Each structure stands twice: as C-alpha cells, then as structure tokens.
Amino acid sequence: MTETVDVPIIASALPVYAHPGDAGADLMASEAVHLAPGERALVGTGVRIALPEGYAAFVVPRSGLAAKHGITIVNAPGTIDAGYRGEIKVALLNTDPREAFDIAVGDRIAQLILMPVPRARFIPVDELPDSVRGGGGFGSTGILSQGGNA
C-alpha cells in the first residue's frame, strides 16, 4: 500500500503523477522560456507548498527531456525544505551544443519527489568504524563489473 501525505499547495497548475506508482509528480512551467545551447534559466512553476515537518521535496530532471533534448537541472536534485514557502523554481540547463529549446507555459519541466527525511544527530568520534569500501572515493571501484570484461 502506498503511503500518502497531505501537502497544502497554492498552484496555477497542480503537480500530477502521470502513472500509478510513479515516484515523481510532474511540475509544469508557468512561464515561456527560450534556452539557447549551453544556456540556463530559472523557470517558475507557480507552485508553493507547505511540507509537513520531517519531509523534504526534491526537484529532479525528467528523463525524456534529458535524453531527447539535453535539458537537465543544474542543481539536481533541488531540495525543498519543510519550512520553505516560496515558489518552486527549476534551474534548467540546455546541454545541447547546437539546438535551442523552447519551453511553453504548461510544459512538464521537472518532477517533484516527496520523502521523509530523518534529522541527523552528529556524534563526534576519534575514529569511524571500518567498512568494505573504506576511504575509497570517486572511481575507487573501477569500471569493470565483477568478473566482467571492459
């Protein structure tokens, strides 16, 4: 069973889940924007929400826009804290080196994912417990799968 949470909202167009079971609800542009190759713009959605304490919302790219047109979100995922009450805007970037992209009012430009977020209690220690990965950073696991070929 899917858990639901009530989220008060003021919006020119409500976020919509396209299919049952979708994690993200589509956010739509509330303004028209022309994105030249390599250009970024902060695009309004006309959406303001009041998340319950203990929740955050994350603004993530739409895979179709990314794959077909090179449109992504600069700060993905964008984090909406429970105390934020302003308009949700999306920092879109056109990564296509040749083609401009036009966004019209009502176009689906991003997805909004709500998640419960526990509050961390940071505990100072002198040493951290060991782990399999240890201190290995970016690229420390290589590019080959277990027993695979390059």
N, C-alpha and C positions, 0 to 999 in steps of 0.2 A: 504494500500500500504506500502511496506517495504522500509524504507529509506536506501540508500546506501552511503558509504563514500569511497573516493579513498584513498588507502594506498600504497605508494611506498614500494616495497619489493625487497630484494635480498634473494633468497632461492634456496636450492638444490631441494626441493620439496615444492610446494605451499600448504598452508593450504587449506583444502577442506571442504565445507559444505556437509555432507552426504545426507541430505534430504532437500527439500524445507521447509522453515520455521524454520530450526534449528537455535538456538541461537549461538552455538559454531562451529567453524571450526576446524577440526582435525589437530593437529600438529604431525609430524612423526619424529621418531628417525633418526638422521644422523650418528649414531654410534651404534655398538653392545655392549650390557651391560649384565652381569650376576649379578642378585640380589639374594644373599643368604637370608635365612629367617632373618628378622629383619634388613637387610642391606639397606642403602640409597645410591643414586648416583646422581650426577648432569649430566643429559643426554642432549647432544646437539641436536638441531633441524635443524641447518643450516639456520635458518630464522632470518633475520634482517629487521626491518620495521621502517618507519618514520610516526608516527601517527600525524594527524593534532592537533594543539593546541585545547584544550577543550575536548580531548578524552583520554581515557586510555584503555589498553587491560588487560584482566585478564586471567591467565592460570589456568584452573580448571581440576580436575580429570575426567577421562572417567568412567562412571558408570559401564560398563561391566568389565573393568579391576579391579575395586574395588570389585564388587560383586563376580566375578568368581575366582579372583586370589589374592585379598588383596593388590593390587597395588594402592597406592594413592600418593598425592603430599604433601610433608612435610609442605610447607608454603602456602597451598591453601587458598584463591586464590593468586597466584603470580601476582604482579602488575607490568605492563609495562607502564612507564610514557611516555608522548608525546616526551620528549627530549632524551630518551634512543635510542641509535643506535647500540648497541652491539647485539650479537647473543642471541636469546631467548633460555634459557636452562631450563630444568624441573628437579626439585629436587624430584625424585621418591623414594618411600619407600615401601619395601615389608613387609607388616604387617603379612603375613602368618608365623606362628611359626614353620612349618615343611617343606614347599615346597619352593625350589628356583624358580626363574622366569627369563627366558631369553628374552631379547629384541633384535630384529634383526633390521638392517637398513631398514627403510621404515615402521616399525610397528607404528600404531597410539598410541601415549602415553599420549596425553592430548588434551584439547580443548582450543581454543583462543576465548574469547568473547570481542568484542569492545563495549564501552559505552561512551556516552557523560558524562562528569564529570564537574559539575559547580565548580567554585572556591569559597570557603567559605570566608566570611568576619567575623572574630571572634570579637564579641562585648562584652567587659567586662561589667558585671552587678553585683549587690549585691545579687539578688535573681532570681531564674528561675521561670517561670510560672508553676502552678500546672498542673498535668496530672492524668489520671486514674491510671496509673501504679506507678507514683511517683518514689521513690528511690529504689523500689524492684529490686533486682539483680538476679543472676543465681538461678533458681529454685523457684523464688518467686510466680509463678503461679501454682505450684504443678504439679502432674502427671495425675490428673483426668480431663476428659473433663467436660464441663458444664452439670451437672445433670447425668453424666455417672458413671459407676462402675469401680473399679480398675481392 
